[in-house]
Amino acid sequence: MDATVTSLLIYAESGGPGQDLDDVEITATGPEGNRSKKHAVHLVSATEYVDSHPRANIVLDIDPERLASLVGNVIRVGEATLTVTREPQQCAGVYADVVEPGHVAVGDALLVADA
């Protein structure tokens, strides 16, 4: 798939500003340093991030519809493996659970596991 990470963000406090990172370790509960949330990782298309400013962790240069179509799939971003679980009700993008923790950096490719 032709999609890469364009931005990585963490939010240490609820309602607080995001911290833009060049790379981050994705732990079993989400990006290291990110506040605890119900969903480990929030991924969003760069187009929707600019338009709606969700509090996403991983911003990708991917069509929003293609990203939404990944619900139910296992993906790899950098060294981390994630399962895309669902679309949020209140904002853009998708949520994912961590299958295998790992390092993710800006410029890493998004890969989709074979079904």
GIJO-V680694 format. One line per field, one symbol per residue. ss: DSSP state (2 for helix, 1 for strand, 0 for the rest). phi: phi as a letter, one per 40 degrees, with the letter a starting at -180 (. if undefined). burial: + if it has 16 or more other ideal C-beta (glycine too) atoms within 10 Angstrom, else -. A space follows every 10 residues. Layout:
BEGIN
ss=???
phi=???
burial=???
END
This chain:
BEGIN
ss=0001111111 0000000011 1011111001 1000000000 1111122222 2200000111 0002222200 0001111001 1111110000 0001111111 0111100011 11000
phi=.cabcbabbb bcbdgcccbc bcaaccccbh cdgcccbcbc bbbacdcccc cbfccccbbb cbcdcccccc dgccbbbgcc bbbccacccb acgabacccb cicbbdgccc bbccc
burial=--+-+-++++ +------+-- +--+-+---+ +--+-----+ +++++++++- ---+++++++ -+-+--++-+ ---+++++-+ ++++------ -+++++-++- ++-+-+-+-+ -----
END
